[in-house]
Amino acid sequence: MDIDTDIEQATTVPRRAAATRERVGAGAWLATLVFFPAQAVAQAATTTRYSVVDHYVSDLGAVHCGPVDLGRYHNDICSPLHLAMNLGFIATGLAIIVGAALLYPSWPAGRARIWGSALLAAGGIGKVVAGLSPEDVAPLAHLAGGFLSMPLATAGVFVLSRAMWRPRRGMAVVGLVCGTTSVTGLVLAGFAAQGAGIGVGATERLAAYPTVTWLGIVGASLLVDRFPASIRRSPATTLTVIGTALVSIPALFSPAVVDALQQNPPAFGRGEWWRLVTPILIQGYGIGQFVFNLLGVVLVGYAVESRLGTLRWAAVYLVAGVGSVVATSLLYPHTTDSGCSAAVAGLVGAIVVGLAARAPLPPRLPLMYSVFFLVYLCALALGGPAAGAAAGMLTIPAFLAARRLVDPQLLRFGCLAVALITTAVMLALGDVHGIGVAIGIAVTVALRRRP
């Protein structure tokens, strides 16, 4: 008996160590996505015209405000937050290196594993060098870092995709697509650098972004594999919670992050089209909004994804979130905003469709949150914070009492009536949450499985 116990312990410890190693490595590769908000923060602070089509990413890291001459390329970019861009380069590079080292044993043995990991690590070193050597301080070192960063990392994506072809074919296919896109960008970037009339910024991003995106996807996928089975069945909800938290937590402490990513209709005219999506990733109104919205993603998200499936869930969430940004930008062209509550409203709209279709009632907490969400936000739109707080405080005990005392079908019709009335009121007021619910209802109905 003691021998069996010793053997079990001897095998359990290495397994746990391997799981921890893979989890940390996957988290490192997921963290490479910090490259994108770092760029957005530096760009939002620029005091001169900056175009993602015509200017390099590296321009955002220039330390000095003034003309920079790099052969055929000349610019005059000034960003007081250039440190954010350079730290983004460094953090992304370090995350690539750490992930490549820790995830090395996770891939099948062979030359593809060796060379793929080495090439990616070299690309990570290049990003660190680029961050430590801004283009206007040490241009040769910066260019050397760029050479290591893009061509070698792109080669690493191809080779490592070959290594993971059998065990993780989906990630391998995505890697080949991203690698091919990066190669296309590199070729076009060569023509752009020779003055071919192609935007140098657009081609550089076409070459650089796919590699970082693929690393983030691989990291997220590996992390999800380590979750309990109940969470793995809802990958869209899980990844949305993780991604929103990763972006929102820095925003709680840095107004610059909020300014760079929030909804800002005039910024669309400056080419900042990422603001169609990024407003639903940040919660710019503080910890209360962060907790309220993330709780909604968790409670309503898991319930909706278990019924609609991952792709339909993603369609409802994204179309409701982005659609609400578009709609409110047209209605209120000078108003800034942030938060994923409109996307959550889309998920609530999916709950409403289920109530109307006489599907089985959702679990208690998702249904209670949905009713609370609608009543609270409707009262908030009508009478302000005090009215919202009062209505919300009354909603929870009323729902719990009705659930205990009322027939389930009557509870269904009552919740449906509350949902339709509050949504109609918010739509009449031009409130973003009414728009989100309406979009969620429309998308869910359009994507419903037909018998």
C-alpha positions in Angstrom: 0.0 0.0 0.0 2.8 2.4 0.9 4.6 1.5 -2.4 1.5 2.3 -4.4 1.1 5.6 -2.6 4.7 6.5 -3.2 4.4 5.7 -6.9 1.2 7.8 -7.2 2.8 10.7 -5.5 5.9 10.4 -7.7 3.8 10.6 -10.8 1.4 13.3 -9.6 4.0 15.9 -8.7 5.6 16.0 -12.2 2.1 16.2 -13.8 1.2 19.1 -11.6 4.5 20.8 -12.4 3.9 20.3 -16.1 0.4 21.6 -15.8 1.6 24.7 -14.0 4.4 25.3 -16.5 2.0 25.0 -19.4 -0.5 27.3 -17.7 2.2 30.0 -17.0 3.5 29.7 -20.6 0.0 30.0 -22.1 -0.6 33.0 -19.9 2.6 34.6 -21.2 1.6 34.2 -24.8 -1.9 35.5 -24.0 -0.2 38.5 -22.4 1.5 39.4 -25.8 -1.8 41.0 -26.7 -0.8 43.9 -24.5 1.0 45.1 -27.7 -2.3 46.4 -29.0 -3.6 48.6 -26.1 0.0 49.9 -25.6 -0.1 51.2 -29.2 -3.6 52.6 -28.8 -2.6 54.5 -25.6 0.5 56.0 -27.3 -1.5 56.9 -30.4 -4.3 58.6 -28.5 -1.8 60.9 -26.9 -0.1 62.1 -30.1 0.0 65.8 -30.6 0.6 65.6 -34.3 -1.3 63.8 -37.1 -0.8 60.1 -37.0 -2.1 57.5 -39.5 -2.1 53.8 -39.1 -1.9 53.6 -42.9 1.0 56.0 -43.4 3.1 55.8 -40.2 5.1 53.0 -38.6 4.2 51.6 -35.2 7.7 52.5 -34.1 6.9 56.2 -34.6 4.8 56.1 -31.5 7.9 55.2 -29.5 10.0 58.1 -30.6 11.3 59.9 -27.5 11.9 63.3 -29.0 9.3 65.5 -30.6 10.7 66.6 -34.0 11.5 65.4 -37.5 12.9 61.9 -37.9 14.6 61.0 -41.1 15.1 57.3 -41.9 16.3 57.1 -45.5 13.2 57.6 -47.8 10.9 57.8 -44.8 10.4 61.1 -42.9 8.0 61.9 -40.1 7.3 64.3 -37.4 5.3 62.3 -34.8 5.1 63.3 -31.2 3.5 61.2 -28.5 4.0 62.2 -24.8 3.1 58.6 -23.9 5.9 57.1 -26.1 7.0 55.2 -23.0 3.8 53.1 -23.2 4.7 52.0 -26.8 8.3 51.1 -25.8 7.2 49.2 -22.7 4.6 47.5 -24.9 7.4 46.3 -27.2 9.5 45.1 -24.3 6.6 43.4 -22.5 5.4 41.7 -25.6 8.9 40.4 -26.4 9.5 39.1 -22.9 6.1 37.4 -23.0 7.0 35.7 -26.3 10.4 34.5 -24.9 8.9 33.2 -21.6 6.1 31.4 -23.5 8.4 29.8 -26.0 10.6 28.4 -23.2 7.8 27.2 -20.9 5.7 25.7 -23.7 8.6 24.0 -25.4 7.8 20.5 -23.8 4.1 20.9 -24.8 4.8 20.2 -28.4 5.8 16.9 -30.1 9.5 16.3 -30.1 11.4 17.0 -33.3 13.2 19.6 -35.3 10.0 21.6 -35.9 9.6 22.1 -32.1 13.3 23.1 -31.7 13.4 25.5 -34.6 9.9 26.9 -34.1 10.5 27.7 -30.5 13.9 29.2 -31.2 12.7 31.4 -34.0 9.8 32.7 -31.9 12.2 33.4 -29.0 14.5 35.3 -31.4 11.5 37.3 -32.5 10.8 38.1 -28.9 14.4 39.3 -28.4 13.9 41.6 -31.4 10.8 43.2 -29.8 12.8 43.8 -26.6 15.6 45.4 -28.6 13.2 47.6 -30.5 11.6 48.8 -27.2 15.0 49.5 -25.6 16.2 51.3 -28.8 13.6 53.9 -30.0 14.0 54.8 -33.6 15.1 58.3 -33.0 17.7 57.3 -30.3 19.3 54.2 -31.8 17.9 53.7 -35.3 20.3 50.9 -36.3 19.6 48.8 -33.2 15.9 49.5 -33.7 16.0 48.3 -37.3 17.9 45.2 -36.2 15.3 44.5 -33.6 12.6 44.9 -36.2 14.4 42.4 -38.5 14.5 39.8 -35.7 11.0 40.6 -34.6 9.0 40.2 -37.8 10.7 37.8 -40.4 12.1 35.4 -37.8 8.9 35.3 -35.7 6.8 34.7 -38.8 9.1 31.8 -39.7 8.6 30.5 -36.2 4.9 30.6 -36.6 5.1 28.4 -39.7 7.5 25.9 -38.2 5.7 25.6 -34.9 2.4 25.2 -36.7 4.0 22.2 -38.4 5.0 20.8 -35.0 1.5 21.0 -33.6 -0.2 19.8 -36.7 -1.3 16.4 -35.3 -2.2 17.3 -31.7 -3.7 20.7 -32.3 -4.6 21.0 -35.9 -7.0 23.9 -35.4 -4.3 26.1 -33.9 -1.9 24.9 -36.7 -4.3 26.0 -39.4 -4.8 29.4 -37.8 -1.0 29.6 -37.6 -0.6 28.9 -41.3 -3.2 31.6 -42.2 -1.5 34.1 -39.9 1.9 33.3 -41.2 0.8 33.6 -44.8 -0.8 37.0 -44.0 2.5 38.1 -42.3 4.6 37.1 -45.3 2.2 39.0 -47.6 2.7 42.0 -45.3 6.5 41.7 -45.3 6.6 41.6 -49.2 4.3 44.6 -49.4 6.3 46.4 -46.7 9.4 46.0 -48.9 7.7 47.7 -51.8 6.3 50.4 -49.5 9.8 51.2 -48.1 11.0 51.8 -51.7 8.3 54.4 -52.3 5.8 52.2 -54.2 2.9 54.3 -53.0 1.6 51.7 -50.5 1.1 52.8 -46.9 4.1 51.8 -44.8 2.0 51.7 -41.7 -0.6 49.4 -43.2 1.9 47.0 -44.6 4.0 46.9 -41.4 0.8 46.1 -39.4 -0.2 43.4 -41.9 3.2 41.8 -41.3 3.4 42.2 -37.5 -0.1 41.9 -36.1 -0.9 38.3 -37.2 2.0 36.8 -35.3 1.0 38.5 -32.0 -2.7 37.6 -32.7 -1.8 33.9 -33.2 0.3 33.8 -30.0 -2.6 35.2 -28.1 -5.0 32.6 -29.6 -2.7 29.7 -28.7 -2.2 31.0 -25.2 -6.0 31.4 -24.7 -6.7 28.0 -26.1 -4.2 26.3 -23.9 -5.6 28.1 -20.8 -9.1 27.0 -21.7 -8.0 23.4 -21.9 -6.9 23.6 -18.2 -10.3 24.8 -17.1 -13.0 22.5 -15.6 -15.2 20.7 -18.2 -18.2 23.0 -17.4 -16.2 26.0 -18.3 -14.6 24.4 -21.4 -18.1 23.9 -22.8 -18.5 27.7 -22.8 -15.2 29.0 -24.3 -16.7 32.2 -25.7 -17.9 33.3 -22.3 -14.7 32.3 -20.6 -12.4 34.1 -23.1 -14.6 37.2 -23.0 -14.4 37.4 -19.3 -10.6 37.0 -19.4 -10.0 39.4 -22.2 -12.4 42.1 -20.7 -10.7 41.8 -17.3 -7.2 42.0 -18.9 -8.1 45.3 -20.6 -10.4 46.7 -18.0 -8.1 46.3 -14.9 -5.4 48.6 -16.3 -8.1 51.1 -17.3 -9.3 51.3 -13.7 -6.0 52.9 -12.8 -5.1 54.8 -16.0 -7.3 57.4 -17.6 -5.0 57.3 -20.7 -6.1 53.7 -21.4 -9.7 54.8 -21.2 -9.1 57.8 -23.5 -7.4 55.6 -26.0 -10.0 52.8 -26.2 -13.4 54.4 -25.3 -16.1 55.2 -27.8 -15.3 58.6 -29.3 -17.2 59.3 -32.6 -14.9 62.1 -33.8 -12.0 59.8 -33.6 -13.4 57.6 -36.4 -12.5 60.5 -38.7 -8.9 60.1 -37.7 -8.8 56.5 -38.7 -9.2 55.1 -35.2 -11.6 52.3 -36.2 -10.6 50.0 -33.4 -13.0 52.1 -31.2 -15.8 50.2 -32.8 -14.8 47.2 -30.7 -12.6 48.4 -27.8 -15.3 50.3 -25.9 -16.9 46.9 -25.0 -13.5 45.7 -23.6 -13.0 48.5 -21.0 -15.1 49.6 -18.1 -14.2 53.3 -17.8 -16.6 54.2 -15.0 -14.9 52.5 -12.1 -15.0 49.3 -10.1 -18.8 49.3 -9.8 -19.3 49.1 -13.6 -16.5 46.5 -13.8 -18.2 44.2 -11.3 -21.7 44.7 -12.6 -20.9 44.1 -16.2 -18.5 41.1 -15.7 -21.1 39.5 -13.4 -23.5 39.8 -16.2 -21.1 38.2 -18.7 -20.5 35.3 -16.3 -24.1 34.7 -15.2 -26.0 35.4 -18.4 -23.2 34.4 -20.7 -22.8 30.8 -19.5 -26.6 30.3 -19.6 -26.9 31.6 -23.1 -23.9 29.8 -24.5 -25.1 26.5 -23.2 -28.3 26.9 -25.3 -27.1 28.8 -28.3 -23.7 27.4 -28.8 -20.4 29.2 -29.0 -20.7 30.8 -32.5 -24.2 32.0 -32.0 -23.2 33.4 -28.6 -20.3 35.3 -30.2 -22.6 36.7 -32.9 -25.1 38.0 -30.4 -22.5 39.5 -28.1 -20.4 41.1 -30.8 -23.2 42.4 -33.0 -25.1 43.8 -29.9 -21.9 45.4 -28.6 -20.5 46.8 -31.9 -24.0 47.6 -33.2 -24.8 49.7 -30.1 -21.5 51.6 -30.5 -22.5 52.4 -34.1 -26.0 53.4 -33.2 -25.1 55.6 -30.3 -22.3 57.2 -32.3 -24.9 58.2 -34.9 -27.4 59.4 -32.3 -24.9 61.2 -30.0 -21.9 62.1 -32.2 -20.1 64.0 -29.5 -20.5 61.6 -26.6 -17.8 59.4 -25.2 -18.7 56.1 -23.5 -17.3 52.7 -22.5 -18.4 49.4 -21.1 -19.7 46.0 -22.2 -23.2 46.5 -20.8 -24.8 46.9 -24.3 -23.2 43.5 -25.3 -24.6 42.0 -22.0 -27.9 43.5 -23.0 -27.7 41.5 -26.2 -27.3 38.3 -24.2 -30.3 39.4 -22.1 -32.1 39.7 -25.4 -31.3 36.1 -26.1 -32.9 35.2 -22.7 -36.0 37.2 -23.7 -36.3 35.1 -26.9 -36.1 31.9 -24.9 -38.9 33.2 -22.6 -41.1 34.1 -25.6 -40.4 30.7 -27.3 -41.4 28.8 -24.1 -38.0 27.2 -23.8 -37.1 25.8 -20.4 -36.6 28.6 -17.9 -33.0 29.7 -17.4 -31.4 28.9 -14.0 -32.3 31.2 -11.1 -29.3 33.5 -11.1 -29.1 34.2 -14.8 -32.9 35.0 -14.9 -32.7 37.1 -11.8 -29.8 39.1 -13.1 -31.5 39.6 -16.4 -34.7 41.0 -14.8 -32.6 43.2 -12.4 -30.4 44.4 -15.3 -33.5 45.6 -17.3 -35.4 47.2 -14.4 -32.3 48.9 -12.9 -31.1 50.4 -16.2 -34.6 51.4 -17.2 -35.2 53.2 -13.9 -31.7 54.7 -14.2 -32.6 56.1 -17.7 -35.9 57.5 -16.4 -35.0 58.9 -13.1 -31.3 58.8 -12.5 -29.1 56.9 -10.0 -31.5 57.1 -7.1 -34.4 55.7 -9.1 -32.2 53.0 -10.5 -30.9 52.0 -7.0 -34.4 51.9 -5.5 -35.8 49.9 -8.4 -32.9 47.5 -8.3 -33.2 46.9 -4.6 -36.9 46.1 -5.0 -36.5 43.8 -8.0 -34.4 41.1 -6.3 -36.7 40.3 -3.3 -39.7 40.6 -5.7 -38.2 38.1 -8.1 -37.3 35.6 -5.3 -40.8 35.8 -3.9 -42.4 35.3 -7.3 -40.1 32.4 -8.0 -41.2 30.7 -4.8 -44.9 31.5 -4.8 -45.9 31.7 -8.5 -46.4 29.0 -11.1 -43.4 28.7 -13.4 -45.4 29.6 -16.5 -46.8 32.7 -14.8 -43.2 33.6 -13.7 -42.2 33.2 -17.4 -44.9 35.6 -18.6 -44.2 38.1 -15.8 -40.5 38.2 -16.7 -41.3 38.5 -20.4 -43.6 41.4 -19.8 -41.1 43.2 -17.6 -38.4 42.6 -20.3 -40.6 43.9 -23.2 -41.8 47.0 -21.3 -38.4 48.0 -20.0 -36.8 47.5 -23.4 -39.5 49.5 -25.1 -39.1 52.4 -22.6 -35.3 52.4 -23.1 -35.6 52.4 -26.9 -38.0 55.3 -26.7 -35.4 57.2 -24.6 -32.6 56.3 -27.0 -30.8 54.4 -24.3 -27.9 52.2 -25.4 -29.1 49.2 -23.3 -32.5 49.1 -25.1 -30.7 49.1 -28.4 -28.5 46.2 -27.2 -31.5 44.2 -26.1 -33.3 44.8 -29.4 -30.2 43.8 -31.4 -29.8 40.7 -29.2 -33.4 39.7 -29.8 -33.1 40.2 -33.6 -29.8 38.3 -33.9 -31.0 35.4 -31.7 -34.2 35.0 -33.8 -32.3 35.2 -37.0 -29.8 32.5 -35.9 -32.2 30.1 -34.1 -31.9 26.5 -35.1 -34.7 25.4 -37.4 -36.4 22.1 -36.7 
